């Protein structure tokens, strides 16, 4: 499992969106990293229902959810540490 793409920014409490690629090659879109009261956490993809409430569309057991959270937060922090004088062409 790995991060396929991550877009950082500031959308209220959301600080990044990312896609997750499984070992089988599936890409699941719509994950988000949220700044909560106790730090960063991963929000799973969701849709708004007719009552204007959001329901998750992807489900995982506690262990897989924690692995996803750890992977995404680590990747987010690594991406934030790109040195200013790096050879990035943009």
Protein Blocks (a to p, Z undefined) as FASTA:
>chain_A
ZZfbdcdddehjafbdcddddfkopacehiacdddfkoccddddddddfkopacdfbdcd
fklmmmmmmmmmmmmmmmmmpcfkbcbfZZ
